[in-house]
Amino acid sequence: MVTSKTYITKSRDETIKLGQKISKGLKPGDVVALIGDLGSGKTTLVKGIAKGLGVKNARYVNSPSFVIIKEYEGKLPLYHFDAYRFDAPRDIDSLECEEYFYAEGISVVEWADKIPALLPEKYVEVKITAVKENERTIKISSFPYLSQKERT
């Protein structure tokens, strides 16, 4: 069963606060799949998740576009992925994300729609849409048992 809730944030700070709220419901091994256009606020939301997990200097969390993954220590480890640059199947195979997805931390994947076949059976999908310069619509859906066929 898919459940969802939609939020509207009207500033960067509100998006960060929503990320903090999301972090409160996460547990070890959870995967958050972020989907949204360039500049939609994905990394800003991750800053909030990091802050909520007690990551020191969470304000310095930035997109791991060129290093693919960044790890942060908090109450739980935060594994921050960016799949933006992944296009070819060989690129995706080199990600080796399973070891993180099934670890004791929280995995957050920006551009998760580029790697649907790699997502675990259970994950939280967050779709972010920029409405205006500072306004975002953020739809959070829980996908507990979608088959690979249903995801692609």
PLY file of the C-alpha trace (Angstrom):
ply
format ascii 1.0
element vertex 152
property float x
property float y
property float z
element edge 151
property int vertex1
property int vertex2
end_header
0.00 0.00 0.00
1.31 3.41 -0.96
0.67 6.23 1.49
1.53 9.84 0.79
1.39 13.34 2.21
2.08 16.65 0.48
3.69 19.69 2.09
4.28 23.21 0.81
7.35 25.08 2.00
7.75 28.78 1.34
11.41 29.25 2.20
14.72 27.46 2.40
14.37 27.37 6.21
10.95 25.72 5.97
12.40 23.07 3.65
15.20 22.41 6.16
12.63 22.15 8.98
10.64 19.63 6.93
13.84 17.62 6.48
14.28 17.62 10.25
10.70 16.40 10.65
11.30 13.62 8.13
14.44 12.53 10.00
12.41 11.90 13.17
10.55 9.06 11.46
13.60 7.38 9.95
15.23 4.28 11.36
18.43 2.36 10.59
18.40 0.93 7.07
15.85 3.38 5.69
16.33 4.71 2.17
14.95 8.09 1.08
14.67 8.48 -2.71
14.69 12.15 -3.74
13.23 13.17 -7.09
13.15 16.69 -8.49
14.56 18.99 -11.11
17.89 20.76 -10.81
17.57 23.47 -8.16
14.33 22.10 -6.73
15.67 21.83 -3.18
16.82 18.22 -2.84
20.12 19.10 -1.15
18.39 21.65 1.07
16.05 18.91 2.30
19.08 16.68 2.96
20.57 19.45 5.11
17.43 19.27 7.24
17.59 15.49 7.49
21.25 15.80 8.52
20.39 18.43 11.11
17.62 16.22 12.48
20.05 13.31 12.75
22.45 15.44 14.78
25.13 15.80 12.09
27.60 18.44 13.23
27.81 21.38 10.83
24.79 20.11 8.86
24.67 23.50 7.14
27.79 22.44 5.21
26.10 19.38 3.71
26.34 19.74 -0.06
25.62 17.72 -3.15
27.95 14.78 -3.72
27.63 15.09 -7.53
31.31 14.53 -8.25
32.18 12.13 -5.44
28.87 10.22 -5.72
28.51 9.61 -1.96
29.28 11.51 1.22
29.06 10.02 4.69
28.13 12.04 7.76
28.17 11.00 11.41
25.20 11.78 13.62
22.84 9.84 15.89
22.76 7.50 12.90
25.18 7.57 9.96
23.88 9.49 6.96
24.85 8.22 3.50
24.16 10.94 0.94
24.18 9.75 -2.70
23.87 11.69 -5.93
22.98 9.72 -9.07
22.78 12.78 -11.35
25.81 11.80 -13.43
24.74 8.18 -13.89
23.46 7.37 -17.36
25.09 4.19 -18.59
24.40 0.79 -16.97
28.12 0.41 -16.19
27.99 3.66 -14.21
25.05 2.38 -12.21
26.74 -0.97 -11.57
29.77 0.84 -10.16
27.66 2.60 -7.51
27.69 -0.42 -5.14
25.00 1.17 -3.00
23.61 -2.06 -1.54
26.22 -2.11 1.22
24.91 1.28 2.35
21.20 0.58 1.81
21.35 -2.40 4.15
23.66 -0.83 6.75
22.71 0.71 10.06
22.44 4.26 8.75
20.05 6.35 6.67
20.62 6.49 2.90
19.37 9.52 0.97
19.61 9.34 -2.83
19.31 12.47 -4.96
18.12 11.79 -8.52
16.82 8.38 -7.40
14.62 8.23 -10.49
17.80 7.54 -12.50
18.44 4.27 -10.61
15.01 2.74 -9.84
16.26 -0.83 -10.25
18.83 -0.30 -7.49
16.36 0.92 -4.87
15.45 -1.62 -2.20
11.92 -2.99 -1.87
11.14 -0.57 0.95
11.91 3.12 0.59
10.47 6.58 1.06
10.02 8.61 -2.11
10.18 12.40 -1.88
9.18 14.38 -4.98
10.12 18.05 -4.85
8.68 20.58 -7.27
9.69 24.23 -7.40
6.50 26.29 -7.66
8.00 29.76 -7.28
11.46 31.08 -6.42
11.21 30.01 -2.76
8.09 27.84 -2.75
8.25 24.06 -3.01
5.65 21.31 -3.15
7.06 18.24 -1.44
5.20 14.95 -1.74
6.38 12.18 0.56
5.28 8.65 -0.29
6.12 5.39 1.38
6.66 2.49 -0.98
6.91 -0.59 1.17
6.59 -3.44 -1.32
6.79 -2.32 -4.93
8.19 -4.88 -7.32
10.97 -3.89 -9.73
8.42 -4.04 -12.57
6.11 -1.57 -10.81
9.00 0.90 -10.33
10.19 1.11 -13.91
0 1
1 2
2 3
3 4
4 5
5 6
6 7
7 8
8 9
9 10
10 11
11 12
12 13
13 14
14 15
15 16
16 17
17 18
18 19
19 20
20 21
21 22
22 23
23 24
24 25
25 26
26 27
27 28
28 29
29 30
30 31
31 32
32 33
33 34
34 35
35 36
36 37
37 38
38 39
39 40
40 41
41 42
42 43
43 44
44 45
45 46
46 47
47 48
48 49
49 50
50 51
51 52
52 53
53 54
54 55
55 56
56 57
57 58
58 59
59 60
60 61
61 62
62 63
63 64
64 65
65 66
66 67
67 68
68 69
69 70
70 71
71 72
72 73
73 74
74 75
75 76
76 77
77 78
78 79
79 80
80 81
81 82
82 83
83 84
84 85
85 86
86 87
87 88
88 89
89 90
90 91
91 92
92 93
93 94
94 95
95 96
96 97
97 98
98 99
99 100
100 101
101 102
102 103
103 104
104 105
105 106
106 107
107 108
108 109
109 110
110 111
111 112
112 113
113 114
114 115
115 116
116 117
117 118
118 119
119 120
120 121
121 122
122 123
123 124
124 125
125 126
126 127
127 128
128 129
129 130
130 131
131 132
132 133
133 134
134 135
135 136
136 137
137 138
138 139
139 140
140 141
141 142
142 143
143 144
144 145
145 146
146 147
147 148
148 149
149 150
150 151
